[in-house]
Amino acid sequence: MMVTTLTSSRLSYLNLKGKIFRTLIFISIVAILSFVLFGGTVLSHSMKKGLSSLEMRLGGDLIVVPLGYEQKQESILLTGEPSYFYFDKEILGKLKGVEGISKLSPQFYLTSLNASCCSLPLQIVGFDPETDFLVQPWIREVLGKNLEKGALIVGSDVLIEEDRKIKLFDQGYLVAAKLDKTGTGLDQTVFATMDTIKSIYSDAKDKGLYFSENTNPDTSISSIFIKVQKDYDIDQVVTNIRQNIDGVQIIKSKTLISSIADSFSHFTTVFYAFALAFLVITLAVLTAMFSASVNERKKEFAMLRILGATRKKVASILFWESLYISVTGSVLGIGLAALVVFPYNVFIGDSIGVPYLQPSLLWIFVIGMGTLLTAIGVSILASIYSVIKINRFETYLILREGE
């Protein structure tokens, strides 16, 4: 016959198993705490990473768009919401004479809004290889060379066919490479040179996409990205542009990033305040529940003392119980949070309205371990009061209670 030694961990397991309803309540409290900590930390880190990605990808200091289209331009950059708008290409010539501008490069926008003519609703961006200082550095990172005529570069979320082609307005275009994930609207964007965009534009017209009479890639552009000369004040350059050109809207990249950073800062402040309050509440609730559990089990612990268990042995039983509860609850909470945060990351990013880039596997592991250790720490702290309480019990008096 096999004899099982009743170690502290074994006794703790049997106690928890014997009071399953009470155990499930303990585990549920820790699971909720872990869900909040893990999910909130992943969201916060993803937003921070997305913001850094946007700052790195923007490149230019200013963006000039037609008057009234500032929000649409920001939506293209942040969420990839398809849009197109145009103004006269002659504005480029006027901008070249503005003091303080170091570089400027135009872009031309198309969108595949009609699902019957295209694989997906996408933002299509045409850039000028001769002046571009934004898109081509990303392309060289993944392709190692400039983009050839007739080929496309697509964002990480754009689906391509097995033959490495994408269909736009019933015409197949070769995808030269995919960009790395950025957490911005660039992930749902298709990039093409101006020569290629002319072909796509012609296909779009043939499929019935409406354009005004004077709108085409030869005479129209959608936006102009500007790099300000070093040692020049950006606000002064904005003033210089407005003095020379009417009917345009000027977006400052730093202002755009600052507004997103403010939203991120507000989210993190609220999250950390809520997480701290939840930690305190969880600690208080667990402490009260452990205390109530000890009161209920006074005779059980007194009997263990009579049978030869030391105070240290009895205390270790409670610590093992808190360890089982915290590990089980935190693993459950982390798992549930992962099932919500990771499969629905695109939806969450779009709902928040800011760049959202999930952390690496290493960071996810670090956040998970941090959550686990926090849950263990809270549970052990909550049990300390009960351990002190047990050590103050008079064994003989407890056993005589109720006689």
N, C-alpha and C positions, 0 to 999 in steps of 0.2 A: 504493500500500500504506500502510495506516494504522499509524503508529508510536506505541506506548504508552510513556509516560514511566514509568520504574520509581521512583516516589516511595517515601518511607518507608512510607506507608499502603498502597500497592499491594504492596510487597514483604512487608509484614506479612500482608496478606490471602492472598497466594499461599503463604506459609509455613504459615499456619493451615490453608488448604485442602489443602495437600499432606500434612499430618499430621493427618488428620481424627479419628482415634481419640484422640490426645493432646488435640486441641482440644476434643472432646466431654467429656473428663474435666474439663478446666479449666472449661468452661461449666457443667457439672453442679454443681461445687462452689460456684460463684458463685450458681447458681440456687437451691440449697438455702439458702444464706445469705439471699438476697433473699426467699425464701418465708417463712422464719422471721421476718425483720425486718418485712416488710410485713404478713403475717397477724397476728403478735403485736401490732403497734402498732395495727392497725385494731380488734382485739378489745379491747385496753386502752382505746382512745379511746371505743369504743362502750359499754363498761361504765361509764366515767366519765360519759359523756353521759346514759346511762340513769339513773344514780344522781342526777344533778342534776335530771333530769326528774321522778323520783319525789319528791324533796324539794320541788320546786315544786308538784306536783299534790296532795300529801297535805293540805296546808293546816291541818288540825287538829293539836292537840298530843297528844290522847288518843283512843283508840278503845275503846269498851266493847262487849263481845260476851258471849254466854252462856259459862258456865264450861266449859272444855275445847275451845273452838273458836278458840283463838288461831291455831293453825297454818293452819286453813282460811281465816281472815280474811286472813292474810299471803299465802296462795296466791292468793286472789282479787286482791289488790293487785299482787303481783309477777309472777305467771305467767298470770293469768286462768283458773285452773282452776275450773270451775263448782262451786258449792256453795250450799246453803241451810240455815239454822238460825234459830231464833226464841226470843225470850223475851217476857214480858208487857210491853205498852206502858206499864203503870203505872210502870215504872222511870223513864220520862221525868219524871214529876211529882216523884219522889223526888230526881232529880238536880238539878232546878231549885232546890232548897233547899240544895244543897251550896255551901259557901263557896269562892270562887276560880274558879268557872266563869263565863266571859264569854258564850259561845255554845254551843249544842248542837243537833244536827240528826240525826234518825233516818233509817235506810235500811232498805228491805225487799228481801230477795233471793229471786229465783226462778231456776231453771235449766232449759233445754230439754235434759234428759238423753236423752229418748227420740227417736231420729232419725226415727221413723215419724210423729211429730206436728209436727216442726219442721224448718226448713231446715238448721240447724246446732246443735251443742251450744254454747250460749252462756250467759254469766253475765248475768242481767237484774237491774238495780238500780233500785229505786224510791226517789225522794227527795221530801222535803217542800219545795215552793217557798217556803213562808212562813218557814222557818227555815234553809234550806240556805245554806251559805257555801262549799261545795266545788265542786259540779257546775255551778251556774249561771254563775259567772265564766268557766268554760271555754266554756259554751254561748254566752254573749254574744260571746266572741271570734270564733266561727265563724258564728253566726247573727245576731248584732246585736240580739237581743231574747230574752225568756224563752220557754221551750218551751210550746207550746200543748197542751191536752188532746187525747189520742188520737195525738199525734206522738211520735217517738222520736229520740234522738241516739245514734249508734253510734260505736264505736271504729274506728280506721283499718284494722284487719284484718278487720272484719266485711263480708262480701259482701252487697250489696243487689241487688235485681232492677232491670230496665230502667225500670220504672215508679216507681222510687225507693221501693219498698216492701220490707218484710221479713216473712216469714211466721212467726208464732209460734203454735204449737198450732192450725194450720190457719186462722188468721185473719191477714189482711194489715194491716200497720200502716205508715203513712207515715213515712219517714225524713226529718226536717227538715234534718239536716246530719251530716257526719262530723267527728269530732275529728281534730286533727293527731296524727301519730305521737308516742308517748311512750316506747316501749320497755318499758312496764309491762303488767300485766294489764288495764289500762283499754283497751288496743287491741282486746281480744276481748270487750268489755262493751257491753251495750245499756242506755241510761238512759231512764227514763220518770218522769213525775210520779206521785204517789201515786194520783191519780184514774185515770190510765191503767193503773197496775199492778193496780188492782182488776179492771179488765176482763181483763187478761192472766191474773190469778189465777183468775178465773171460767172462762176458756177452758181453763186447765191442769187444773182440777178436772173439767171436762166430758170432757177427754181421758184421764182416769183417773190423773193424777198424785196420789199420796197425800199428804194432810196430816193432822196430828192434829186432833182434834175442835175444839179451841179456837184453832186457828191460822188467822188471816186478816188482811188488811191493816188492818182496823178495830181489832183488839185486839192485834196482834203486830207486832214489829219485829225486825230481824236485828242491827243494830249502831247505835251512837250515836257520832257524831264530836263531839269537844269542843274548844273553844277556851278556853284558860286566860287569866284576866285578867292584864294586864300587872303586873309587879312581884310576881306570886305564884309561889312555888316549885311546880314541877310535882309533885315528890314529895309535897309536903304536900297538894296537891289529890287525888292518888291515895289518900293515907291518909284524907282526908276522905270520899272516895267509899266506901272499904271499911268505914268506920265506920258508914255509913248504909245500905249495900246489900250483901246477900249473894248468892252464886250467880252472880257475874259475873267476867269476866276483863278486865283493863285492859292495853291495849297502848300503850306510849309510842312516839310516832312517831320521836323522836330515837334511841331504843334500836334500833328497827327499822332505821333508816337507818345507825346506827353499826355494826350487825352486818353489813350489806351492805358498808359502807365497809371493814370489816376484811377481808372476803373479797376485795374489790377490791384492797386494799393488799397482801394476801398474793400474789394473782395477779401484780400488777405487779412485786413484789420478785423473785419466782421468774423471771418473764419477763426482766427486765432483767439478772439474774445469768446466766441461760442465754444471752441474746443476747450479753452481753459475752464469756462463755467461748467461744461459737461464733465470735465475731469473731476472737478471739486464735487459736483453732484453725485457722480458715480462713486467716488471715494466715500462720501457720506452714506450713500445707500448701502454699499457693500459692507461698510463698517457696522451699520445698524443690523444688517441681515446676519453677518457673522456673529454679532453679539447675541441676537435672538436665538440663533442656532446653538450657541454655547449654553445659553440658559436652558434650552430644551434638553440638552444632552449632558447636564451636570452629573447625573448619576452614572452615565456611561463613562465619563472621564474619571469620576471618583473610583469606579470599579477597576479601571485600568491601573490606577495608582495602588489600590489594594493588592492587585495581582503582581505588582513589582515594577510597573512602568515609572520611570523618572519624570520629573517636570519637563525636562528637555525632550523626552520621548513623546509626551502628550503634545507639547508645543509643535514638534516636528510633524505630527499628524495633521494639525491645522494648516501648517505651511504647505504640506503636500496637497491638501485639498484645494488651497488657493492656487497652487501651481497648476493642478489639473483643470480647474475651472478657467483660469486665465488663458492657458494655452488653447484649450478647446474653443472657448469663446472668441479669442482673437483670430484664430484660424478661420472660424466660421464667418466672422465679421469681415475679415480681409477678403475671403472668397466671394462673399455676396457683393462687396464693393467692387471687386474686379469684374464680376459678371455685369455690373451696371456701367462702370466707367470705360472699360476697354472696348466692348462690342459697339457701344454707342458714342464713340469719341467724336465722330464727325457731327452727329446731331448735337452733342453737347457744345462743341466749338461753335457751330452755327447759332445755337440758342444764346450762348454768352455774348456773341458778337465781337469777339476779339480773337487774335491769332491763337491757335491751340495746337501745341506740338507735344505729343506724349513723350515721357522720359524714356531713357534707354532701359534695357533689362536690368543692368547693374543698379541704376537708380531705383527702379521698382523694387528690386530685392532689398536695397538699403531702407527704403520707406517701409516695406513690409516688416523687416527686422526691427526697425525703430518702433513701429506700432505694436509688435509682439512684446518687446521689452517694456514698453510703457504700460501695456495691459497687465503684464506680470508684476511690475512695480506697484501699480495701483492696488492689485489684489493682495499682494503681500503686506502693503501698508495697512490695508483695511483689516487684515487678520491680526495685526500686532496688538491692537486693543484687546481682542478676544484672548490672545495668548497671555497677556498680562492679567486679564480677568481670571483665567483658569488657574494661574499660579497663586492667586490669592484665595482660592477655594479651600475650605477646611474639609478634608475628605470625610472624616467621621460625622460632622454635622450634616453634610449633604446626604449621606446614606441614611441618617435618622429622620430626614424630612418626611412628613406625612404619617409618621407613626403615632 
